[in-house]
Amino acid sequence: MTDSSIAKARLGTDGPEVGVQGLGCMGMSFAYGPTDAEEARATLERALELGVTLYDTADAYGRGDNERFLAPFFAAHRDEVVIATKFALSIPPDDPTKRIVRNDAPYIRQCVEASLQRLDVDVIDLYYMHRRDVNVPIEETVGVMADLVREGKVKQLGLSEVTAGELRAAQTVHPIAAVQSEWSLFSRDIEASVVPAVRELGVTLVPYSPLGRGFLTGSFANAEKDLTADDVRRQHPRFTGDNAAANAALLESIRAVAKAHDASVGQVALAWVHQQAATWGLPVVPIPGTRRRTRVEENVAATRIELTETDLATLEPIAAKVAGTRYPDMTFASAGRE
Ligand SMILES: NC(=O)c1ccc[n+]([C@@H]2O[C@H](COP(=O)([O-])OP(=O)(O)OC[C@H]3O[C@@H](n4cnc5c(N)ncnc54)[C@H](OP(=O)(O)O)[C@@H]3O)[C@@H](O)[C@H]2O)c1
């Protein structure tokens, strides 16, 4: 049974209502080092009990492993959950660290069938284009995605890391329910044009990495020293060397705000996303990722924290001081193509 005390938000103008915080499932089997699968499964169940209903995965998270891992949970709760997955990042067989971005029709059709099979469902609730292949007109890509809706394979469409221009062009072809982009106290570049476009078009924003990939919780301070060799965060410029030290120092002002609310640093980071969205007048469903029950409880509790004007003023300067870009290659993100 879900606990209805968590607030709700609508996906797009006519989509389902979901808990106002979703769950990022990527780390449960991919990217962030070793995982305790049993605890991850218990985390999924706990999240649902707390009113979390939007679950985020992608075909690229471990070449389908993440979708396969989630399938039994979805089967047990199909009517209670909203399943979001993605296509576009093809992993070459000879190099698992590489990503080839593909948005062409044959590839999309192949991906949707594979995701449906791995997830063991008849329909995907929210299907995202994970990354933009600039060689394919976005109208063409969204045209294929719209066909999937008409064919009953997909219910709603989403786009991840698109520019405002790309979103506007896509919306002329088919309604876009959600844009998924990185948004946090450390990553605010989407406020320049994506956020205003999302608001204008009535699209729901699904901020990913709202905890700055864990850095904003203080759980690691230097990826090379604190994280295992297989953790992708070791490739992120913000989390290594001098950048990491400079960025860790930025957590001090968040700690001060957290202390005043008897909250954790991560909870303030999550509360900031909600309040910033309210300031912009946006529907928002952040998807913090965790594979531990205690952390999902902590993160859901953050939806009930209200930051004051003074808190917001304290937090405002942080993003501009962050050292290092949010991806090693910024063309991989919307801001790199604006
Ligand atoms: N569209 C895209 O391109 C894109 C890119 C990246 C991510 N995503 C999606 O967004 C989701 C969230 O992003 P993310 O996982 O990169 O980053 P995030 O949510 O900012 O942070 C996740 C990290 O924070 C840790 N964490 C979570 N809650 C915590 C707490 N209360 N205290 C201490 N540590 C905590 C997690 O560790 P544990 O898991 O060990 O608890 C994990 O290492 C992903 O799961 C994925 O579904 C999408």
The ligand as a Tripos MOL2 file, in Angstrom:
@<TRIPOS>MOLECULE
LIG
   48    52     1     0     0
SMALL
NO_CHARGES

@<TRIPOS>ATOM
      1 N1         18.9880   11.3880  -18.0390 N.am      1 LIG1
      2 C1         20.2470   11.2610  -17.7270 C.2       1 LIG1
      3 O1         21.1370   11.5150  -18.5300 O.2       1 LIG1
      4 C2         20.6250   10.7930  -16.3520 C.ar      1 LIG1
      5 C3         21.9520   10.9290  -15.9030 C.ar      1 LIG1
      6 C4         22.2470   10.4980  -14.6070 C.ar      1 LIG1
      7 C5         21.2620    9.9550  -13.8130 C.ar      1 LIG1
      8 N2         19.9840    9.8140  -14.2980 N.ar      1 LIG1
      9 C6         18.9000    9.2480  -13.4700 C.3       1 LIG1
     10 O2         18.7660   10.0430  -12.3080 O.3       1 LIG1
     11 C7         18.8720    9.2440  -11.1490 C.3       1 LIG1
     12 C8         19.5240   10.0240  -10.0270 C.3       1 LIG1
     13 O3         20.7810   10.5490  -10.4060 O.3       1 LIG1
     14 P1         22.1490   10.0370   -9.7890 P.3       1 LIG1
     15 O4         21.9410    8.7140   -9.1850 O.co2     1 LIG1
     16 O5         23.1680   10.2320  -10.8330 O.co2     1 LIG1
     17 O6         22.5230   11.1080   -8.6870 O.3       1 LIG1
     18 P2         21.8840   11.6420   -7.3230 P.3       1 LIG1
     19 O7         20.4940   11.2220   -7.1860 O.co2     1 LIG1
     20 O8         22.2050   13.0690   -7.2750 O.co2     1 LIG1
     21 O9         22.8090   10.9130   -6.2480 O.3       1 LIG1
     22 C9         22.8610    9.5320   -6.1040 C.3       1 LIG1
     23 C10        23.9940    9.1980   -5.1480 C.3       1 LIG1
     24 O10        23.7280    9.7610   -3.8690 O.3       1 LIG1
     25 C11        23.7630    8.7590   -2.8750 C.3       1 LIG1
     26 N3         22.6600    9.0890   -1.9440 N.ar      1 LIG1
     27 C12        21.3450    9.1190   -2.2140 C.ar      1 LIG1
     28 N4         20.6340    9.4980   -1.1350 N.ar      1 LIG1
     29 C13        21.5440    9.7050   -0.1520 C.ar      1 LIG1
     30 C14        21.4480   10.1130    1.2010 C.ar      1 LIG1
     31 N5         20.2660   10.3880    1.7490 N.pl3     1 LIG1
     32 N6         22.6040   10.2200    1.9310 N.ar      1 LIG1
     33 C15        23.8110    9.9540    1.3690 C.ar      1 LIG1
     34 N7         23.9650    9.5700    0.0970 N.ar      1 LIG1
     35 C16        22.8400    9.4500   -0.6570 C.ar      1 LIG1
     36 C17        23.5400    7.4540   -3.5920 C.3       1 LIG1
     37 O11        24.1970    6.3930   -2.9460 O.3       1 LIG1
     38 P3         23.4650    4.9970   -2.6400 P.3       1 LIG1
     39 O12        22.7980    4.5690   -3.9020 O.co2     1 LIG1
     40 O13        24.5740    4.0880   -2.2360 O.co2     1 LIG1
     41 O14        22.4930    5.2840   -1.5330 O.co2     1 LIG1
     42 C18        24.1850    7.7180   -4.9410 C.3       1 LIG1
     43 O15        25.5630    7.4680   -4.8970 O.3       1 LIG1
     44 C19        19.6640    8.0190  -11.6010 C.3       1 LIG1
     45 O16        19.4230    6.9080  -10.7660 O.3       1 LIG1
     46 C20        19.1380    7.8280  -13.0030 C.3       1 LIG1
     47 O17        17.9210    7.1090  -12.9720 O.3       1 LIG1
     48 C21        19.6680   10.2440  -15.5460 C.ar      1 LIG1
@<TRIPOS>BOND
     1     1     2 1
     2     2     3 2
     3     2     4 1
     4     4     5 ar
     5     4    48 ar
     6     5     6 ar
     7     6     7 ar
     8     7     8 ar
     9     8     9 1
    10     8    48 ar
    11     9    10 1
    12     9    46 1
    13    10    11 1
    14    11    12 1
    15    11    44 1
    16    12    13 1
    17    13    14 1
    18    14    15 2
    19    14    16 1
    20    14    17 1
    21    17    18 1
    22    18    19 2
    23    18    20 1
    24    18    21 1
    25    21    22 1
    26    22    23 1
    27    23    24 1
    28    23    42 1
    29    24    25 1
    30    25    26 1
    31    25    36 1
    32    26    27 ar
    33    26    35 ar
    34    27    28 ar
    35    28    29 ar
    36    29    30 ar
    37    29    35 ar
    38    30    31 1
    39    30    32 ar
    40    32    33 ar
    41    33    34 ar
    42    34    35 ar
    43    36    37 1
    44    36    42 1
    45    37    38 1
    46    38    39 2
    47    38    40 1
    48    38    41 1
    49    42    43 1
    50    44    45 1
    51    44    46 1
    52    46    47 1
@<TRIPOS>SUBSTRUCTURE
     1 LIG1         1 GROUP 0 **** ****
